[in-house]
Amino acid sequence: DTAVSQTPKYLVTQMGNDKSIKCEQNLGHDTMYWYKQDSKKFLKIMFSYNNKELIINETVPNRFSPKSPDKAHLNLHINSLELGDSAVYFCASSPRGVGGYGYTFGSGTRLTVV
Amino acid sequence: AQRVTQPEKLLSVFKGAPVELKCNYSYSGSPELFWYVQYSRQRLQLLLRHISRESIKGFTADLNKGETSFHLKKPFAQEEDSAMYYCAVGETSGSRLTFGEGTQLTVNP
């Protein structure tokens, strides 16, 4: 069983489109995250939810909107996609607080905007 | 604010040679330190955490609070160790992990 699963794995779309990425974890963790890995492999946090409540909201364009219907799911919706949004987006989860456990990551969604 | 510095973007060694990936951090509280590994086009996987003081795949890392470092070491590198390695710092009671920019390790035959 995959602990943190993301869909789709690959996403190619045109500029201006709206797309969503889904994430689910079956670890019983309280906290979920979205990270963006750019072309230089730099990882930057975008959002974090703890038990459906937004707790981290970094400086991200408001075209990006996270949604957490329950603590096992955290989806990312992106409006009006731009070329610069091309990246790998990773979902992750952790128990309440990092507390020595760190994160468990999903396998990533490679988004290409053309 | 939390900050992690990995000074080497690229590191290349020969098989069987020792390898050390450097990590320095700045953090005002009580930090939790981690190393993550990402093999080509795969997910990030937890490699080591400082509180467990364990050795995984022959890698070890010691937290040096005086030097604020958490360098990753392996005495004899293997070709399958070629990957991107990320150092990360977090706080025990918090949920944010801050990652360094990563070091791409290449182990040549």
Backbone of each chain as ProteinMPNN parsed JSONL, in Angstrom:
{"seq_chain_A": "DTAVSQTPKYLVTQMGNDKSIKCEQNLGHDTMYWYKQDSKKFLKIMFSYNNKELIINETVPNRFSPKSPDKAHLNLHINSLELGDSAVYFCASSPRGVGGYGYTFGSGTRLTVV", "coords_chain_A": {"N_chain_A": [[0.831, -1.201, 0.0], [0.562, 2.146, -0.927], [1.872, 4.854, 0.879], [1.702, 7.703, 0.745], [-0.002, 9.035, -1.802], [-0.101, 10.467, -5.018], [-1.925, 12.004, -7.64], [-2.318, 13.347, -10.907], [0.607, 11.505, -12.116], [2.059, 12.621, -14.151], [1.568, 15.662, -15.886], [0.626, 17.476, -18.55], [-0.066, 20.522, -19.968], [-1.771, 23.347, -21.409], [-0.891, 26.837, -21.393], [-2.844, 29.007, -19.39], [-4.823, 27.24, -18.77], [-6.811, 25.494, -16.224], [-5.959, 23.367, -13.58], [-5.91, 20.419, -11.454], [-4.263, 18.759, -8.746], [-4.164, 15.775, -6.948], [-3.892, 14.471, -3.62], [-3.38, 11.879, -1.304], [-3.156, 10.359, 1.888], [-2.489, 7.444, 3.807], [-1.582, 7.084, 6.342], [-2.504, 8.003, 8.684], [-1.632, 10.436, 9.518], [-1.572, 13.805, 10.853], [-0.877, 16.144, 9.564], [-0.415, 17.705, 6.429], [1.301, 18.56, 3.37], [2.279, 20.736, 0.659], [4.907, 20.877, -1.593], [7.106, 22.576, -3.836], [9.278, 21.662, -6.394], [11.731, 23.068, -8.168], [13.315, 23.674, -11.409], [15.966, 23.681, -10.779], [16.111, 21.892, -8.808], [15.488, 22.816, -6.315], [13.752, 22.757, -3.253], [10.734, 24.015, -2.12], [8.49, 25.031, 0.365], [4.968, 25.258, 0.015], [2.271, 25.136, 1.006], [0.652, 24.134, 4.085], [-1.433, 21.94, 5.86], [-3.099, 21.241, 8.876], [-4.969, 18.79, 10.114], [-7.173, 19.57, 8.464], [-7.0, 22.307, 8.7], [-5.586, 25.299, 7.54], [-2.221, 25.978, 8.018], [0.277, 26.799, 7.187], [1.092, 29.119, 4.791], [2.759, 30.022, 2.308], [4.461, 32.597, 0.399], [2.816, 32.515, -2.26], [1.467, 32.649, -5.53], [-1.956, 33.697, -5.78], [-3.301, 32.173, -7.55], [-2.908, 29.604, -6.949], [-4.567, 27.253, -5.078], [-5.108, 25.487, -2.203], [-6.935, 22.625, -1.021], [-8.498, 20.897, 1.565], [-10.391, 18.331, 2.162], [-10.627, 16.439, 4.155], [-8.566, 15.092, 6.807], [-6.964, 13.264, 5.574], [-6.613, 13.933, 2.977], [-5.274, 16.216, 0.631], [-5.61, 18.546, -1.717], [-4.471, 20.28, -4.659], [-5.243, 23.081, -6.441], [-4.812, 24.774, -9.455], [-5.114, 27.779, -11.065], [-5.331, 29.399, -14.278], [-2.83, 28.638, -15.593], [0.704, 29.169, -15.882], [3.802, 29.441, -17.753], [5.938, 29.429, -15.977], [5.038, 27.868, -13.927], [5.712, 25.332, -14.356], [7.068, 22.475, -12.994], [8.058, 20.071, -10.464], [5.704, 18.855, -8.282], [5.412, 18.072, -4.962], [3.656, 16.183, -2.614], [3.363, 15.761, 0.895], [3.343, 14.198, 4.156], [3.059, 14.324, 7.743], [3.283, 13.233, 11.183], [1.555, 14.896, 13.903], [3.296, 17.744, 14.304], [6.762, 17.845, 13.557], [8.622, 16.436, 15.064], [10.916, 14.615, 15.112], [10.223, 12.683, 13.332], [10.016, 13.531, 10.724], [9.058, 13.917, 7.279], [6.803, 12.027, 5.156], [6.968, 11.47, 1.784], [5.073, 11.908, -1.256], [5.138, 10.545, -4.619], [5.407, 12.546, -6.417], [4.285, 15.023, -8.811], [4.778, 15.725, -12.057], [4.567, 18.638, -13.586], [4.047, 20.161, -16.642], [3.883, 23.048, -18.413], [2.818, 24.275, -21.424]], "CA_chain_A": [[0.0, 0.0, 0.0], [1.312, 3.389, -1.0], [1.557, 5.644, 2.051], [1.267, 9.004, 0.247], [-0.183, 8.857, -3.238], [-0.469, 11.664, -5.762], [-2.361, 11.822, -9.016], [-1.613, 12.393, -11.768], [2.056, 11.494, -12.006], [2.507, 13.573, -15.161], [0.491, 16.552, -16.32], [1.056, 18.422, -19.577], [-1.235, 21.341, -20.239], [-1.471, 24.616, -22.07], [-1.01, 28.071, -20.616], [-4.185, 29.533, -19.214], [-5.751, 26.201, -18.283], [-6.932, 25.228, -14.785], [-5.735, 21.943, -13.319], [-5.835, 20.004, -10.047], [-3.444, 17.61, -8.361], [-4.747, 15.203, -5.745], [-2.978, 13.772, -2.719], [-4.039, 11.121, -0.239], [-2.242, 9.584, 2.732], [-3.161, 6.434, 4.626], [-0.716, 6.88, 7.502], [-3.129, 8.56, 9.88], [-0.949, 11.668, 9.905], [-2.431, 14.976, 11.028], [-0.425, 17.299, 8.8], [-0.061, 17.469, 5.032], [2.054, 19.67, 2.791], [2.659, 20.804, -0.748], [6.213, 21.462, -1.898], [7.424, 22.738, -5.248], [10.689, 21.444, -6.724], [11.927, 23.75, -9.449], [14.244, 23.048, -12.364], [17.274, 23.557, -10.116], [15.917, 20.894, -7.753], [15.285, 23.453, -5.018], [12.461, 22.424, -2.664], [10.174, 25.118, -1.357], [7.155, 24.748, 0.879], [3.897, 26.13, -0.473], [1.159, 25.124, 1.954], [0.536, 23.032, 5.019], [-2.704, 21.821, 6.556], [-3.141, 20.353, 10.021], [-6.342, 18.375, 10.381], [-8.04, 20.382, 7.606], [-6.825, 23.732, 8.936], [-4.397, 25.854, 6.905], [-1.288, 26.495, 9.011], [1.379, 27.447, 6.488], [0.699, 29.638, 3.486], [3.907, 30.812, 1.891], [4.191, 33.586, -0.642], [2.492, 31.768, -3.469], [0.397, 33.356, -6.238], [-3.281, 33.221, -5.362], [-3.806, 31.204, -8.534], [-2.768, 28.292, -6.315], [-5.47, 27.147, -3.934], [-5.18, 24.15, -1.625], [-8.206, 22.265, -0.403], [-8.362, 19.69, 2.37], [-11.727, 17.9, 2.572], [-10.442, 15.737, 5.42], [-7.13, 15.138, 7.126], [-6.224, 12.313, 4.743], [-6.551, 14.433, 1.6], [-4.916, 17.618, 0.389], [-5.553, 18.749, -3.161], [-3.923, 21.568, -5.091], [-5.859, 23.558, -7.671], [-4.046, 25.877, -10.038], [-5.84, 28.502, -12.107], [-4.597, 30.212, -15.256], [-1.448, 28.146, -15.545], [1.739, 29.92, -16.577], [4.992, 28.646, -18.07], [6.765, 29.33, -14.773], [4.491, 26.897, -12.976], [6.291, 24.022, -14.679], [7.886, 22.024, -11.865], [7.542, 18.855, -9.842], [4.996, 19.197, -7.054], [5.409, 16.941, -4.035], [2.817, 16.171, -1.435], [4.006, 15.06, 2.005], [2.571, 14.21, 5.392], [3.821, 14.046, 8.956], [2.462, 13.239, 12.396], [1.412, 16.239, 14.457], [4.646, 18.202, 14.598], [7.805, 17.062, 12.873], [8.967, 15.575, 16.188], [11.854, 13.538, 14.888], [9.751, 11.732, 12.327], [10.157, 14.045, 9.374], [7.933, 13.78, 6.357], [6.721, 10.974, 4.147], [6.65, 12.15, 0.542], [4.502, 11.235, -2.403], [6.088, 10.326, -5.721], [5.541, 13.765, -7.205], [3.541, 15.267, -10.048], [5.589, 16.553, -12.953], [3.682, 19.529, -14.346], [4.677, 20.871, -17.747], [2.979, 23.996, -19.03], [3.353, 24.584, -22.766]], "C_chain_A": [[0.865, 1.249, 0.0], [0.9, 4.292, 0.144], [1.011, 7.025, 1.67], [1.178, 8.887, -1.27], [-0.678, 10.147, -3.874], [-0.942, 11.27, -7.149], [-2.657, 13.173, -9.635], [-0.108, 12.44, -11.53], [2.671, 12.501, -12.987], [1.305, 14.397, -15.609], [1.087, 17.546, -17.299], [-0.172, 19.205, -20.001], [-0.819, 22.669, -20.846], [-1.605, 25.779, -21.1], [-2.46, 28.516, -20.54], [-5.189, 28.523, -18.702], [-5.774, 26.151, -16.757], [-6.762, 23.728, -14.573], [-5.679, 21.682, -11.82], [-4.923, 18.806, -9.887], [-4.02, 17.095, -7.043], [-3.7, 14.473, -4.921], [-3.765, 13.111, -1.606], [-2.983, 10.395, 0.571], [-3.037, 8.643, 3.636], [-2.351, 6.106, 5.876], [-1.348, 7.361, 8.798], [-2.455, 9.828, 10.375], [-1.927, 12.83, 9.997], [-2.111, 16.098, 10.052], [-0.011, 16.898, 7.4], [0.502, 18.744, 4.411], [2.055, 19.585, 1.268], [3.994, 21.521, -0.857], [6.363, 21.56, -3.408], [8.926, 22.518, -5.432], [10.929, 22.018, -8.112], [13.0, 23.049, -10.291], [15.652, 22.889, -11.799], [17.217, 22.606, -8.932], [15.741, 21.506, -6.369], [13.867, 23.177, -4.537], [11.955, 23.582, -1.833], [8.763, 24.793, -0.918], [6.151, 25.747, 0.316], [2.804, 26.257, 0.595], [1.317, 23.964, 2.928], [-0.828, 23.099, 5.692], [-2.526, 20.873, 7.734], [-4.596, 20.043, 10.32], [-7.357, 19.326, 9.729], [-7.891, 21.883, 7.808], [-5.52, 24.215, 8.304], [-3.479, 26.448, 7.961], [-0.064, 27.146, 8.392], [0.886, 27.854, 5.108], [1.807, 30.575, 3.052], [3.503, 31.793, 0.785], [4.046, 32.866, -1.975], [1.399, 32.554, -4.19], [-0.978, 32.82, -5.862], [-3.981, 32.41, -6.445], [-3.727, 29.773, -7.983], [-3.698, 28.239, -5.109], [-5.515, 25.705, -3.441], [-6.572, 23.907, -1.056], [-8.025, 20.943, 0.334], [-9.74, 19.262, 2.859], [-11.728, 17.106, 3.874], [-8.951, 15.58, 5.654], [-6.308, 14.156, 6.307], [-6.016, 12.812, 3.315], [-6.151, 15.901, 1.57], [-4.713, 17.779, -1.11], [-5.017, 20.142, -3.458], [-4.563, 21.94, -6.413], [-5.084, 24.768, -8.165], [-4.851, 26.493, -11.174], [-4.875, 29.195, -13.056], [-3.112, 29.87, -15.276], [-0.509, 28.968, -16.415], [2.954, 29.024, -16.806], [5.848, 28.411, -16.829], [6.245, 28.374, -13.723], [5.024, 25.497, -13.243], [7.289, 23.629, -13.598], [7.39, 20.647, -11.459], [6.933, 19.259, -8.507], [4.909, 17.93, -6.189], [4.429, 17.196, -2.898], [3.572, 15.402, -0.347], [3.074, 15.083, 3.205], [3.5, 13.932, 6.566], [2.846, 13.909, 10.123], [2.349, 14.672, 12.922], [2.777, 16.73, 14.942], [5.661, 17.288, 13.946], [8.375, 16.023, 13.828], [9.893, 14.412, 15.92], [11.434, 12.562, 13.813], [9.955, 12.218, 10.904], [8.895, 13.843, 8.563], [7.983, 12.442, 5.618], [6.227, 11.645, 2.873], [5.882, 11.255, -0.423], [5.526, 11.171, -3.524], [6.197, 11.514, -6.659], [4.639, 13.808, -8.427], [4.372, 16.212, -10.896], [4.665, 17.348, -13.853], [4.504, 20.258, -15.406], [3.626, 21.761, -18.4], [3.588, 24.441, -20.366], [2.576, 25.743, -23.398]], "O_chain_A": [[1.776, 1.395, 0.814], [-0.294, 4.489, 0.371], [-0.008, 7.465, 2.2], [2.188, 8.664, -1.938], [-1.554, 10.828, -3.34], [-0.43, 10.327, -7.753], [-3.191, 14.057, -8.964], [0.387, 13.318, -10.823], [3.674, 13.146, -12.684], [0.183, 13.898, -15.697], [1.941, 18.356, -16.938], [-1.198, 18.623, -20.352], [0.349, 23.055, -20.795], [-2.34, 25.707, -20.116], [-3.207, 28.412, -21.513], [-6.275, 28.889, -18.253], [-4.89, 26.685, -16.086], [-7.346, 22.919, -15.294], [-5.436, 22.588, -11.023], [-4.824, 17.953, -10.769], [-4.324, 17.873, -6.139], [-2.741, 13.924, -5.462], [-4.69, 13.694, -1.041], [-2.019, 9.872, 0.011], [-4.099, 8.991, 4.153], [-2.424, 4.996, 6.403], [-0.799, 7.154, 9.88], [-2.672, 10.252, 11.51], [-2.959, 12.853, 9.327], [-2.978, 16.916, 9.744], [0.658, 15.884, 7.202], [0.219, 19.853, 4.864], [1.859, 18.522, 0.679], [4.195, 22.603, -0.306], [5.826, 20.746, -4.158], [9.742, 23.108, -4.723], [10.398, 21.519, -9.105], [13.511, 21.988, -9.931], [16.434, 22.068, -12.278], [18.161, 22.523, -8.147], [15.832, 20.804, -5.362], [12.903, 23.333, -5.286], [12.654, 24.075, -0.947], [7.939, 24.339, -1.712], [6.453, 26.931, 0.162], [2.465, 27.361, 1.023], [1.996, 22.974, 2.658], [-1.311, 24.175, 6.046], [-1.882, 19.831, 7.611], [-5.361, 20.917, 10.727], [-8.278, 19.814, 10.384], [-8.585, 22.661, 7.153], [-4.469, 23.608, 8.509], [-3.894, 27.324, 8.72], [0.573, 27.98, 9.036], [0.339, 27.045, 4.359], [1.804, 31.761, 3.379], [2.365, 31.804, 0.315], [5.013, 32.645, -2.703], [0.493, 33.076, -3.541], [-1.141, 31.618, -5.649], [-5.13, 32.005, -6.273], [-4.388, 28.862, -8.481], [-3.62, 29.089, -4.222], [-5.914, 24.805, -4.18], [-7.283, 24.833, -0.668], [-7.468, 19.989, -0.209], [-10.217, 19.777, 3.87], [-12.717, 17.104, 4.606], [-8.153, 15.906, 4.776], [-5.078, 14.206, 6.339], [-5.313, 12.173, 2.531], [-6.62, 16.712, 2.368], [-3.779, 17.228, -1.693], [-5.095, 21.052, -2.633], [-4.445, 21.207, -7.395], [-4.746, 25.666, -7.395], [-5.224, 25.808, -12.126], [-3.751, 29.533, -12.687], [-2.258, 30.716, -15.01], [-0.858, 29.401, -17.513], [3.119, 27.995, -16.151], [6.413, 27.333, -16.65], [6.929, 28.095, -12.738], [4.812, 24.583, -12.446], [8.238, 24.362, -13.321], [6.434, 20.121, -12.028], [7.578, 19.929, -7.7], [4.414, 16.887, -6.615], [4.389, 18.277, -2.311], [4.338, 14.489, -0.653], [2.137, 15.879, 3.268], [4.585, 13.376, 6.4], [1.721, 14.405, 10.062], [3.013, 15.568, 12.4], [3.337, 16.178, 15.889], [5.428, 16.087, 13.806], [8.586, 14.871, 13.45], [9.678, 13.321, 16.448], [12.219, 11.697, 13.423], [10.054, 11.413, 9.978], [7.81, 13.626, 9.104], [9.035, 11.82, 5.474], [5.191, 12.31, 2.877], [6.016, 10.032, -0.413], [6.64, 11.678, -3.395], [6.995, 11.493, -7.597], [4.28, 12.778, -8.998], [4.636, 17.35, -10.509], [4.054, 16.802, -14.771], [5.519, 20.885, -15.105], [2.601, 21.276, -18.879], [4.721, 24.918, -20.421], [2.876, 26.147, -24.522]]}, "seq_chain_B": "AQRVTQPEKLLSVFKGAPVELKCNYSYSGSPELFWYVQYSRQRLQLLLRHISRESIKGFTADLNKGETSFHLKKPFAQEEDSAMYYCAVGETSGSRLTFGEGTQLTVNP", "coords_chain_B": {"N_chain_B": [[14.932, 32.746, 11.829], [14.65, 29.582, 10.181], [17.356, 28.059, 8.493], [19.162, 26.337, 5.998], [22.22, 25.264, 4.783], [23.814, 23.859, 2.101], [26.803, 23.55, 0.906], [27.948, 22.428, -1.385], [26.907, 21.994, -4.612], [27.309, 20.035, -6.471], [28.889, 16.879, -6.26], [31.459, 14.679, -6.816], [32.737, 11.457, -6.698], [34.927, 8.574, -6.633], [34.081, 5.117, -6.836], [34.252, 3.322, -3.825], [35.681, 5.238, -2.5], [35.86, 7.553, 0.295], [33.066, 9.561, 1.298], [31.705, 12.778, 1.955], [29.043, 14.758, 2.669], [28.258, 18.035, 3.07], [26.511, 19.933, 5.553], [25.175, 22.759, 6.961], [23.421, 24.548, 9.463], [21.103, 27.058, 10.572], [19.41, 27.933, 13.402], [17.172, 28.873, 15.919], [15.908, 27.557, 17.972], [15.274, 24.334, 19.34], [16.576, 22.152, 17.317], [15.501, 19.682, 14.897], [17.163, 17.433, 12.903], [17.564, 16.19, 9.589], [18.363, 13.911, 6.927], [17.543, 13.561, 3.574], [17.081, 11.503, 0.671], [17.017, 11.503, -2.853], [16.544, 9.522, -5.473], [17.063, 9.219, -9.007], [14.445, 10.885, -10.494], [12.584, 10.016, -8.601], [10.654, 9.708, -5.535], [11.298, 11.71, -2.621], [13.108, 10.241, -0.01], [13.304, 9.437, 3.404], [16.438, 9.36, 4.849], [18.172, 9.574, 7.084], [17.781, 10.494, 10.555], [18.577, 12.744, 13.126], [18.016, 12.139, 15.762], [17.838, 9.408, 15.975], [20.276, 8.292, 15.613], [21.284, 6.332, 13.91], [22.642, 4.06, 11.419], [22.22, 4.056, 8.04], [22.252, 2.287, 5.074], [24.973, 2.395, 5.194], [25.543, 5.04, 5.659], [26.194, 7.73, 7.907], [25.493, 10.366, 10.235], [26.417, 13.045, 12.206], [25.27, 15.224, 14.663], [26.518, 18.338, 15.258], [26.4, 20.633, 17.505], [27.888, 22.8, 18.268], [29.26, 23.634, 15.985], [27.103, 23.92, 14.422], [26.399, 21.927, 12.512], [25.633, 19.138, 10.365], [26.809, 16.905, 8.982], [26.863, 14.48, 6.364], [28.101, 11.225, 6.073], [30.011, 8.607, 4.496], [32.024, 5.785, 4.507], [32.862, 4.23, 2.315], [32.018, 4.758, -0.799], [29.358, 3.732, -3.006], [28.269, 2.873, -6.353], [25.495, 2.879, -6.522], [24.816, 4.794, -4.733], [24.629, 7.174, -5.974], [22.813, 10.068, -6.297], [20.449, 12.674, -5.393], [20.933, 14.561, -2.533], [19.383, 15.834, 0.312], [19.578, 18.034, 3.012], [17.738, 18.748, 5.96], [16.009, 20.857, 8.271], [14.013, 21.046, 11.175], [11.56, 21.821, 13.713], [10.901, 20.413, 16.907], [8.313, 20.707, 17.992], [6.981, 21.915, 15.986], [5.8, 21.949, 12.558], [7.049, 22.572, 10.21], [9.47, 21.823, 7.782], [12.587, 22.854, 6.725], [14.427, 22.844, 3.815], [17.724, 22.284, 2.543], [19.538, 23.294, -0.434], [20.308, 21.071, -1.723], [22.58, 18.424, -2.674], [24.039, 17.019, -5.42], [25.149, 13.897, -5.74], [27.559, 12.013, -7.388], [28.744, 8.867, -8.033], [31.429, 7.483, -9.397], [32.457, 4.698, -11.498]], "CA_chain_B": [[14.355, 31.886, 10.799], [15.431, 28.389, 9.882], [18.108, 28.122, 7.255], [20.053, 25.194, 5.799], [23.181, 25.505, 3.711], [24.608, 22.75, 1.573], [27.698, 24.359, 0.074], [28.314, 21.782, -2.649], [25.771, 21.611, -5.46], [27.712, 18.798, -7.142], [30.004, 16.188, -5.64], [31.776, 13.493, -7.602], [33.777, 10.63, -6.098], [35.057, 7.254, -7.234], [33.605, 3.979, -6.057], [35.172, 2.889, -2.793], [36.259, 6.395, -1.82], [34.972, 8.12, 1.319], [32.285, 10.71, 0.841], [31.12, 13.609, 3.0], [28.172, 15.812, 2.157], [28.228, 19.017, 4.146], [25.259, 20.605, 5.871], [25.187, 23.675, 8.094], [22.079, 25.062, 9.689], [20.919, 28.103, 11.577], [18.1, 27.724, 14.025], [17.232, 29.459, 17.251], [15.297, 26.699, 18.978], [15.837, 23.005, 19.475], [16.309, 21.647, 15.971], [15.523, 18.297, 14.469], [17.894, 17.399, 11.645], [17.278, 15.032, 8.745], [18.873, 13.782, 5.563], [16.668, 12.895, 2.625], [17.724, 11.134, -0.584], [16.116, 11.405, -4.001], [17.117, 8.863, -6.631], [16.62, 9.869, -10.238], [13.009, 10.966, -10.791], [11.764, 9.307, -7.623], [10.242, 10.503, -4.384], [12.279, 11.886, -1.548], [12.999, 9.229, 1.034], [14.062, 9.748, 4.605], [17.643, 8.548, 4.97], [18.639, 9.592, 8.468], [17.34, 11.571, 11.431], [19.678, 12.819, 14.096], [17.666, 11.585, 17.065], [17.906, 7.955, 15.988], [21.696, 7.95, 15.647], [21.439, 5.04, 13.254], [23.371, 4.039, 10.16], [21.385, 3.527, 6.979], [23.006, 2.087, 3.823], [26.361, 2.753, 5.454], [25.659, 6.467, 5.92], [26.0, 8.236, 9.255], [25.552, 11.822, 10.345], [26.499, 13.469, 13.606], [24.883, 16.6, 14.896], [27.512, 19.115, 15.994], [25.698, 21.877, 17.836], [28.861, 23.902, 18.341], [29.51, 24.095, 14.621], [25.787, 23.884, 13.747], [26.567, 21.132, 11.299], [25.048, 17.79, 10.362], [27.391, 16.373, 7.753], [26.554, 13.082, 6.041], [29.365, 10.562, 5.72], [30.043, 7.176, 4.195], [33.444, 5.493, 4.319], [33.157, 3.63, 1.009], [30.87, 5.06, -1.659], [28.958, 2.759, -4.018], [27.637, 3.516, -7.505], [24.066, 3.058, -6.274], [24.612, 5.964, -3.864], [24.446, 8.363, -6.825], [21.469, 10.605, -6.056], [20.404, 14.017, -4.816], [20.798, 14.477, -1.09], [18.898, 17.062, 0.923], [19.578, 18.184, 4.462], [16.559, 19.499, 6.36], [15.901, 21.179, 9.69], [12.674, 21.347, 11.638], [11.482, 21.953, 15.162], [10.189, 19.283, 17.495], [6.893, 20.967, 18.189], [6.417, 22.521, 14.793], [5.621, 21.03, 11.441], [7.757, 23.0, 9.014], [10.84, 21.4, 7.495], [13.267, 23.698, 5.748], [15.403, 22.03, 3.102], [18.834, 22.892, 1.829], [19.373, 23.289, -1.886], [20.62, 19.75, -2.234], [23.876, 18.091, -3.265], [23.97, 15.905, -6.362], [26.32, 13.021, -5.588], [27.812, 11.055, -8.448], [29.805, 7.923, -7.697], [31.953, 6.948, -10.667], [33.021, 3.349, -11.365]], "C_chain_B": [[15.273, 30.689, 10.559], [16.157, 28.562, 8.556], [19.041, 26.925, 7.191], [20.945, 25.489, 4.603], [23.901, 24.214, 3.357], [25.546, 23.374, 0.55], [28.036, 23.752, -1.277], [27.059, 21.415, -3.421], [26.042, 20.255, -6.111], [28.91, 18.21, -6.407], [30.23, 14.895, -6.401], [32.922, 12.747, -6.938], [33.862, 9.319, -6.878], [34.558, 6.197, -6.262], [34.68, 3.545, -5.07], [35.826, 4.025, -2.02], [35.314, 6.868, -0.723], [34.233, 9.329, 0.76], [31.715, 11.447, 2.054], [30.306, 14.711, 2.338], [27.929, 16.78, 3.304], [26.846, 19.658, 4.305], [25.492, 21.483, 7.09], [23.817, 24.294, 8.233], [22.136, 26.257, 10.642], [19.503, 27.97, 12.089], [18.178, 28.168, 15.467], [16.68, 28.549, 18.339], [16.03, 25.387, 19.133], [15.575, 22.256, 18.176], [16.253, 20.124, 15.871], [16.185, 18.293, 13.094], [17.653, 16.085, 10.913], [18.132, 15.083, 7.482], [17.854, 13.002, 4.753], [17.458, 12.585, 1.361], [16.663, 11.033, -1.67], [16.878, 10.776, -5.155], [16.428, 9.415, -7.867], [15.118, 9.735, -10.455], [12.134, 10.161, -9.831], [11.387, 10.233, -6.478], [11.403, 10.704, -3.433], [12.022, 10.838, -0.472], [13.846, 9.657, 2.229], [15.247, 8.796, 4.712], [18.058, 8.437, 6.432], [17.948, 10.703, 9.238], [18.264, 11.582, 12.637], [19.312, 12.15, 15.415], [17.836, 10.073, 17.118], [19.342, 7.454, 16.033], [21.967, 6.581, 15.004], [22.271, 5.191, 11.989], [22.476, 3.368, 9.129], [22.216, 3.465, 5.699], [24.455, 2.517, 3.992], [26.59, 4.233, 5.722], [25.448, 6.757, 7.394], [26.062, 9.759, 9.22], [25.544, 12.171, 11.825], [26.136, 14.94, 13.713], [25.955, 17.272, 15.755], [26.904, 20.478, 16.295], [26.653, 23.067, 17.899], [29.134, 24.501, 16.97], [28.228, 24.214, 13.807], [25.905, 23.152, 12.415], [25.939, 19.754, 11.481], [25.517, 17.131, 9.071], [27.086, 14.892, 7.594], [27.825, 12.397, 5.528], [29.135, 9.095, 5.384], [31.481, 6.823, 3.877], [33.791, 4.956, 2.934], [31.941, 3.819, 0.102], [30.631, 3.959, -2.685], [28.243, 3.484, -5.164], [26.162, 3.785, -7.259], [23.776, 4.194, -5.296], [24.409, 7.239, -4.677], [22.993, 8.832, -6.724], [21.605, 12.056, -5.609], [20.142, 13.866, -3.333], [20.406, 15.846, -0.532], [19.041, 16.97, 2.439], [18.365, 19.04, 4.83], [16.561, 19.719, 7.867], [14.459, 21.516, 10.023], [12.705, 21.534, 13.137], [10.586, 20.862, 15.714], [8.688, 19.508, 17.57], [6.218, 21.556, 16.963], [6.309, 21.52, 13.671], [6.422, 21.406, 10.213], [9.141, 22.378, 8.958], [11.399, 22.349, 6.451], [14.396, 22.886, 5.133], [16.545, 22.887, 2.579], [18.619, 22.745, 0.329], [19.787, 21.973, -2.519], [22.036, 19.634, -2.772], [23.694, 16.877, -4.159], [25.27, 15.112, -6.262], [26.402, 12.072, -6.771], [28.98, 10.178, -8.031], [30.219, 7.241, -8.994], [32.582, 5.573, -10.482], [34.542, 3.35, -11.389]], "O_chain_B": [[16.492, 30.771, 10.713], [15.621, 29.147, 7.615], [19.639, 26.538, 8.195], [20.474, 25.91, 3.547], [24.513, 23.567, 4.207], [25.123, 23.694, -0.56], [28.375, 24.473, -2.215], [26.241, 20.623, -2.951], [25.137, 19.438, -6.281], [29.819, 18.928, -5.989], [29.303, 14.111, -6.605], [33.963, 13.336, -6.646], [32.982, 9.0, -7.677], [34.607, 6.363, -5.043], [35.853, 3.415, -5.419], [36.458, 3.79, -0.99], [34.11, 6.621, -0.79], [34.721, 10.021, -0.134], [31.302, 10.834, 3.039], [30.827, 15.496, 1.545], [27.454, 16.392, 4.372], [26.125, 19.888, 3.334], [25.951, 21.008, 8.128], [23.13, 24.536, 7.24], [23.087, 26.43, 11.404], [18.539, 27.904, 11.327], [19.15, 27.87, 16.161], [16.965, 28.759, 19.517], [17.258, 25.335, 19.065], [14.464, 21.773, 17.956], [16.871, 19.398, 16.651], [15.804, 19.07, 12.219], [17.553, 15.02, 11.522], [18.559, 16.148, 7.036], [17.369, 11.948, 5.164], [18.391, 13.308, 1.013], [15.558, 10.543, -1.438], [17.752, 11.408, -5.748], [15.35, 10.002, -7.785], [14.586, 8.632, -10.583], [11.066, 9.682, -10.211], [11.764, 11.405, -6.464], [12.373, 9.948, -3.449], [10.883, 10.585, -0.08], [14.955, 10.169, 2.076], [15.081, 7.577, 4.671], [18.268, 7.34, 6.948], [17.571, 11.727, 8.667], [18.683, 10.526, 13.111], [20.19, 11.647, 16.117], [17.968, 9.51, 18.205], [19.596, 6.321, 16.443], [22.771, 5.791, 15.497], [22.564, 6.302, 11.547], [22.027, 2.239, 9.329], [22.811, 4.46, 5.287], [25.091, 2.955, 3.033], [27.721, 4.642, 5.987], [24.63, 6.116, 8.053], [26.612, 10.353, 8.293], [24.743, 11.639, 12.594], [26.625, 15.781, 12.958], [26.253, 16.811, 16.857], [26.894, 21.366, 15.442], [26.266, 24.2, 17.616], [29.229, 25.719, 16.817], [28.269, 24.571, 12.63], [25.565, 23.676, 11.354], [25.746, 19.278, 12.6], [24.718, 16.838, 8.182], [27.056, 14.144, 8.571], [28.526, 12.925, 4.664], [28.224, 8.441, 5.893], [32.108, 7.493, 3.056], [34.889, 5.197, 2.432], [30.948, 3.104, 0.235], [31.572, 3.332, -3.172], [27.685, 4.566, -4.975], [25.627, 4.791, -7.723], [22.614, 4.522, -5.056], [24.054, 8.277, -4.118], [22.065, 8.082, -7.028], [22.705, 12.588, -5.468], [19.243, 13.133, -2.922], [21.009, 16.869, -0.858], [18.678, 15.971, 3.059], [18.007, 19.957, 4.09], [17.045, 18.887, 8.635], [13.77, 22.186, 9.253], [13.759, 21.42, 13.762], [9.628, 20.44, 15.066], [7.895, 18.621, 17.254], [4.993, 21.675, 16.926], [6.692, 20.36, 13.828], [6.473, 20.633, 9.257], [9.89, 22.395, 9.936], [10.769, 22.613, 5.427], [15.221, 22.312, 5.845], [16.362, 24.05, 2.221], [17.641, 22.145, -0.116], [19.629, 21.786, -3.725], [22.617, 20.604, -3.258], [23.245, 15.826, -3.703], [26.34, 15.586, -6.644], [25.424, 11.407, -7.114], [30.063, 10.67, -7.717], [29.438, 6.511, -9.603], [33.174, 5.298, -9.438], [35.161, 2.291, -11.287]]}, "name": "protein", "num_of_chains": 2, "seq": "DTAVSQTPKYLVTQMGNDKSIKCEQNLGHDTMYWYKQDSKKFLKIMFSYNNKELIINETVPNRFSPKSPDKAHLNLHINSLELGDSAVYFCASSPRGVGGYGYTFGSGTRLTVVAQRVTQPEKLLSVFKGAPVELKCNYSYSGSPELFWYVQYSRQRLQLLLRHISRESIKGFTADLNKGETSFHLKKPFAQEEDSAMYYCAVGETSGSRLTFGEGTQLTVNP"}
